[in-house]
């Protein structure tokens, strides 16, 4: 994106920093929420990146699995399959 438009990349980074700033909700939960949204939108690469960040911030595989139950309920197979693809190599 930086090659296409540095200004847009900068705005996206600012937005990312704003969304994932420290606040009342612990970061691991913010990343788990974002992971669920990406799964429901079919963004498997986003699922992987956000799950990695959630784990770095203290999330467990049990918590990730509970989020997947919510994804299944809210988005059905259209959310679970991208989530499974994104999480297949998660350690």
Order of alpha helices (4+ residues) and beta strands (2+ residues): alpha-alpha-alpha-alpha-alpha
